[in-house]
């Protein structure tokens, strides 16, 4: 029987007014207002219990940081340089190293600390979305702002490497692509030497006609937890093409949303994970159709080994005014261990009948016919297993930029080798 909020409650960490004053002491007016709205949302929310689908298999308390660690990055340093690649190294709570190509600099690409930016906080990920989103908007102390000007078609990818630090648990990112802009953004979140709990929020704004290929790679160590929320507002004819994966051994819960607020906007989300040891991985997607003639497509695939736990939920919500929409989602889990656990829950909330929608979920083991065929061609059982898993990932990433496909292959090479050598 599922826990209910009436039968079981958790005490949430208190946020003292003195802590709020310290964290936001140098805020600009628009950031101070956003922090106030975050605190108001935080006050009426509790730590989630295992009632909703998103938290059915995961204990929310393990993601809650010590709020007393929230602090202002007083020694925040920003360094700019020229280079052959667009690369942003963010050592959370301390240093931001920005390298931009000549192309990006001439185009007016802007990268700075979030506190020094004009970013609108809480538009793509409102604090009312959930407890952790409200907590982040209240206490974030460090972050990045990235803006690509109107009409700029950035050819070279943008690499954003975030190194989390348990001493700075609340991180916020804000990415803006103005009208007609396009880019490939590769965001990698790694654990640093200071392990702990990290609550991170990334907000993306795609203006009319903008397009973004956004790759996410999580690499947390076994002692870390990461709660990551991504929200993207898409204007008219804007396009989001997202691919997310996790390669570490920690506990990761990633909530990925596409808010299709402009007519003819389209959003594609792909998630892939090979989960091993005692790792826990949750991908939770939400495609919200607000405007008519919008399209969304979500595909999720997980491969589970050892005592790993995977949870995938997908929500499609189509408003009454959002007619003539198309929305698709499918989730598949491949079980390579009898001790692993997998959950896949698709959901539909459709407020009008003028739509095309489909959804599905499947969980199973290796196809013995495929395995037999490959072994009959001289492959070992391990090599055949690797080939099947790699093929599954390749099919999922079809249509992604070549650089993204290669990065995913490189990121999973170690676990692919393990599959090849398993007995």
RAWO-V348101 format. One record per helix or strand of 3 or more residues. SS is the DSSP state (h for helix, s for strand). FROM is the first residue (numbers start at 0). TO is the last residue. Records with the same first field share a line. If there is no record, write none. Layout:
SS: FROM-TO  FROM-TO
This chain:
h: 16-22  28-42  52-54  59-62  66-68  101-106  113-115  126-128  130-138  367-375  380-395  401-410  412-420
s: 76-81  85-90  94-99  109-112  141-147  157-163  169-176  181-190  196-205  210-218  224-233  238-245  250-259  265-274  279-288  294-303  308-317  324-334  340-349  354-363
